[in-house]
């Protein structure tokens, strides 16, 4: 499958606007390249270059840390500093759709694979990523009457 990276490349999917719920996370800006294990990463890990942010959302169901790499510009648009290593997600509006079939995309952090039932989310800059259904419902709510 040809890698997909932006909203216009996903023309066969129907998207709706959703608003990110305010949520506090821990984050550190990378001083050197780093890999984090992530369930949507095609190779099992996402790669972050210096300047990117390693975000810890809390524990996974198995107790391991739920981490992701977030591009420096995307992080600046979507998070505000609270104190120390604590940041809060701004109530930004995104476009999202639940997948009926598998989909491969290239995120800003590397190749990614989504399965039926997962959500593909498109940020304000056109960047795409996946969330599982449970994670998506904890992080977003329908943005009735708005457009992304």
QUISUL-V301297 format. One record per pair of residues at least 12 apart in sequence whose ideal C-beta (glycine too) atoms are under 10 Angstrom apart, sorted by the first residue. I is the first residue (numbers start at 0). GAP is how many residues later the second one is. D is the distance in Angstrom with one decimal. If there is no record, write none. Layout:
I GAP D
I GAP D
//
This chain:
0 101 8.8
0 102 8.0
0 103 4.9
0 104 9.2
0 112 9.7
1 102 8.5
1 103 10.0
1 104 9.7
2 39 9.7
2 101 6.6
2 102 6.5
2 103 4.0
2 104 9.7
2 108 6.8
2 109 9.3
3 99 7.5
3 100 7.3
3 101 4.5
3 102 7.0
3 103 9.9
3 108 9.8
3 116 8.9
3 124 7.0
4 100 6.4
4 101 4.9
4 102 7.6
4 103 8.3
4 121 8.0
4 122 7.5
4 123 6.5
5 99 9.3
5 100 9.8
5 116 7.8
5 119 8.9
5 120 4.2
5 121 7.4
5 122 6.9
6 88 6.6
6 113 9.6
6 115 4.5
6 116 9.0
6 118 9.6
6 119 5.1
6 120 8.9
6 121 7.1
6 141 9.1
7 114 9.7
7 118 7.5
8 96 8.2
8 97 9.7
8 117 9.2
8 119 8.3
9 85 9.3
9 87 8.2
9 93 8.2
9 95 8.0
9 110 6.8
9 112 7.3
9 118 7.1
11 91 9.9
12 82 9.4
12 83 9.7
12 84 4.8
12 85 9.4
12 86 8.1
12 87 8.9
12 90 8.4
12 107 6.9
12 109 9.4
13 81 9.8
13 83 5.9
13 84 9.9
14 79 9.0
14 80 3.9
14 81 6.3
14 82 4.9
14 105 8.4
14 106 9.2
14 107 6.7
14 133 8.0
15 78 9.9
15 79 7.0
15 80 6.7
15 81 6.9
15 82 9.7
15 126 7.0
15 127 8.2
15 128 9.6
15 132 9.0
16 76 5.4
16 77 7.3
16 78 6.0
16 79 8.1
16 123 9.7
16 125 7.5
16 126 4.1
16 127 8.2
16 128 8.8
16 129 5.2
16 130 5.9
16 131 4.7
17 74 9.7
17 75 7.0
17 76 5.6
17 77 7.5
17 78 5.0
17 79 9.8
17 101 8.8
17 103 7.7
17 118 8.2
17 121 8.8
17 122 4.1
17 123 6.5
17 124 5.9
17 125 5.5
17 126 9.9
17 128 9.3
17 130 8.1
18 71 9.9
18 72 5.4
18 73 7.3
18 74 5.3
18 75 7.9
18 120 10.0
18 121 6.6
18 122 5.6
18 123 7.6
18 124 4.1
18 125 9.1
18 127 7.2
18 129 9.2
19 58 7.1
19 59 10.0
19 69 5.2
19 70 7.0
19 71 5.8
19 72 5.1
19 73 7.7
19 74 6.7
19 101 9.4
19 103 9.6
19 119 6.2
19 120 5.8
19 121 8.5
19 123 9.2
20 68 7.3
20 70 7.3
20 116 9.8
20 117 7.6
20 118 6.0
20 119 6.5
20 120 6.0
21 58 9.4
21 66 5.6
21 67 6.0
21 68 7.5
21 69 6.0
22 34 7.8
22 35 9.4
22 56 9.6
22 64 9.4
22 65 6.7
22 66 4.7
22 67 10.0
22 68 9.9
22 115 8.2
22 116 6.6
23 33 9.8
23 34 9.8
23 55 9.6
23 58 6.1
23 59 9.7
23 62 5.6
23 63 7.0
23 64 5.0
23 65 7.9
24 28 9.6
24 30 5.3
24 31 6.3
24 32 5.4
24 33 7.8
24 41 9.5
24 42 9.8
24 43 9.4
24 45 9.6
24 54 7.5
24 57 9.4
24 60 9.0
24 61 7.5
24 62 5.7
24 63 7.7
24 64 7.0
25 28 8.9
25 29 7.3
25 30 4.4
25 31 8.4
25 32 8.6
25 39 9.3
25 41 9.3
25 58 8.6
25 59 4.9
25 60 6.3
25 61 7.7
26 26 4.9
26 27 6.7
26 28 4.6
26 29 7.1
26 30 9.7
26 40 9.8
26 41 9.7
26 43 7.5
26 48 7.2
26 52 6.8
26 54 9.2
26 58 6.2
26 59 8.1
26 60 4.9
27 25 6.9
27 26 5.4
27 27 8.5
27 28 8.5
27 57 5.9
27 59 10.0
28 19 9.6
28 21 8.3
28 22 6.7
28 23 7.5
28 24 5.4
28 25 8.0
28 41 9.9
28 43 7.6
28 46 8.1
28 56 9.8
29 18 5.0
29 19 7.0
29 20 5.4
29 21 6.7
29 22 5.2
29 23 7.0
29 24 6.0
29 39 7.9
29 42 9.0
30 19 5.9
30 20 8.8
31 16 9.3
31 17 8.8
31 18 5.8
32 14 6.8
32 15 6.6
32 16 5.5
32 17 6.6
32 19 8.8
33 12 9.4
33 13 7.7
33 14 5.1
33 15 8.7
33 16 8.9
33 18 8.2
33 20 6.4
33 33 9.9
33 35 7.6
34 12 5.6
34 13 7.5
34 19 9.9
34 34 8.3
34 74 9.8
34 75 9.3
35 12 7.0
35 18 6.2
35 19 9.1
35 20 9.3
35 29 8.7
35 30 9.9
35 31 4.6
35 32 6.6
35 33 5.7
35 73 8.6
36 23 9.7
36 27 7.7
36 28 8.8
36 29 9.9
36 30 7.3
37 28 8.8
37 29 7.1
37 30 6.0
37 31 7.8
37 69 9.7
37 71 8.0
37 72 8.9
37 74 8.3
37 91 9.9
37 92 9.6
38 21 8.3
38 27 9.1
38 73 9.7
38 74 9.3
38 76 10.0
38 79 9.6
38 91 8.8
38 93 7.4
38 96 9.6
39 28 8.9
39 65 9.3
39 67 8.0
39 69 9.6
39 70 9.7
39 71 9.5
39 72 4.7
39 73 6.4
39 74 6.5
39 75 9.2
39 78 7.7
39 89 7.4
39 90 4.4
39 91 8.3
39 92 8.2
40 27 9.3
40 28 9.3
40 66 8.6
40 68 7.6
40 69 6.1
40 70 7.3
40 71 6.2
40 72 8.1
40 89 9.8
41 62 7.0
41 63 9.4
41 64 8.9
41 65 9.6
41 68 7.1
41 69 3.7
41 70 6.0
41 71 5.1
42 67 7.1
42 68 6.8
42 69 9.8
42 70 9.8
44 24 9.0
44 64 9.2
44 65 7.8
45 21 8.8
45 22 6.7
45 23 4.6
45 24 9.5
45 61 7.5
45 62 9.1
45 63 3.9
45 64 5.1
45 65 9.2
45 66 8.0
45 83 9.8
46 22 6.9
46 62 6.3
46 63 5.5
47 20 9.2
47 21 3.7
47 22 8.2
47 23 8.6
47 24 9.4
47 60 9.7
47 61 6.6
47 62 9.4
48 20 8.9
48 22 9.2
48 23 8.7
48 60 9.5
49 22 9.2
50 20 8.7
50 21 4.5
50 22 9.3
50 24 9.4
51 17 5.4
51 18 6.6
51 19 5.9
51 20 5.6
51 21 9.7
51 22 9.1
51 23 7.7
51 56 8.5
51 57 7.6
52 15 8.8
52 16 7.2
52 17 4.6
52 18 8.0
52 19 6.7
52 21 8.6
52 22 4.4
52 23 9.1
52 26 7.9
52 34 8.4
53 13 6.1
53 14 7.7
53 15 6.1
53 16 7.9
54 12 6.6
54 13 5.3
54 14 7.7
54 15 5.3
54 20 7.6
54 23 10.0
54 24 8.0
54 32 7.8
54 34 9.5
55 12 8.5
55 29 8.7
56 32 9.7
56 78 8.1
56 81 9.2
56 82 8.6
57 80 9.8
59 75 9.9
60 73 9.0
65 69 8.2
67 39 9.6
67 41 7.5
67 61 8.3
68 38 9.1
68 39 8.3
68 40 4.5
68 41 8.3
69 17 10.0
69 38 8.2
69 39 7.8
69 57 10.0
69 59 9.3
70 36 8.8
70 37 4.3
70 38 7.1
70 52 9.5
70 54 8.8
70 56 7.1
71 36 9.6
72 35 8.9
72 52 7.2
72 54 9.1
73 18 10.0
73 34 6.7
73 35 9.8
73 49 6.3
73 50 8.8
73 51 6.6
73 53 6.2
73 55 9.3
74 12 8.1
76 13 7.7
76 15 7.1
76 46 7.8
76 47 6.5
76 48 7.2
77 12 5.7
77 13 9.7
77 14 5.4
77 16 9.2
77 45 7.3
77 46 8.4
77 47 9.8
78 13 9.6
88 50 7.7
88 51 10.0
90 50 9.3
90 52 9.0
91 31 7.5
91 32 6.4
91 48 9.9
91 51 9.6
91 56 8.5
92 30 9.5
92 31 7.5
92 47 9.4
92 50 4.9
92 53 5.4
92 54 7.6
92 55 4.5
93 25 9.9
93 27 5.2
93 28 6.1
93 29 5.5
93 30 7.2
93 33 9.8
93 34 9.8
93 35 9.5
93 45 9.7
93 46 7.0
93 49 8.3
93 54 5.7
94 25 9.0
94 26 7.4
94 27 4.5
94 28 8.5
94 29 9.2
94 31 9.7
94 33 9.4
94 48 9.4
94 52 8.8
94 53 4.6
95 23 5.2
95 24 6.8
95 25 4.6
95 26 7.1
95 32 9.9
95 33 10.0
95 35 7.9
95 40 7.0
95 44 6.6
95 46 9.6
95 47 9.8
95 52 8.9
96 22 6.8
96 23 6.0
96 24 8.6
96 25 8.8
97 16 9.8
97 18 8.6
97 19 6.7
97 20 7.4
97 21 5.4
97 22 8.3
97 33 9.8
97 35 7.2
97 38 8.1
98 15 5.3
98 16 6.9
98 17 5.5
98 18 6.7
98 19 5.1
98 20 7.0
98 21 6.2
98 31 8.2
98 34 9.7
99 16 5.9
99 17 8.7
100 13 9.3
100 14 8.5
100 15 5.7
101 12 6.7
101 13 5.5
101 14 6.7
101 16 8.9
102 12 8.3
102 13 9.2
102 15 8.1
102 17 6.3
102 25 9.4
102 27 8.1
104 15 7.0
104 22 9.8
104 23 5.2
104 24 7.9
104 25 7.6
105 22 8.4
106 20 6.9
106 21 6.3
106 22 5.0
106 23 8.0
107 15 9.3
107 17 9.0
107 19 5.3
107 20 8.7
107 21 8.0
108 18 9.6
108 20 8.1
111 16 8.2
111 17 6.8
111 18 5.7
112 17 7.8
113 14 9.6
113 15 9.1
113 16 4.1
113 17 8.8
113 18 8.8
114 15 8.7
114 17 8.6
116 15 7.6
116 16 5.4
116 17 9.9
116 19 10.0
117 12 5.1
117 13 6.7
117 14 5.5
117 15 6.8
117 17 9.2
117 18 8.0
118 12 4.7
118 13 7.6
118 14 6.8
118 16 8.4
118 17 4.3
118 18 8.9
118 20 9.6
118 21 8.2
119 16 9.8
120 15 7.3
120 18 8.9
120 19 7.7
121 26 7.5
122 25 8.5
123 24 6.7
//
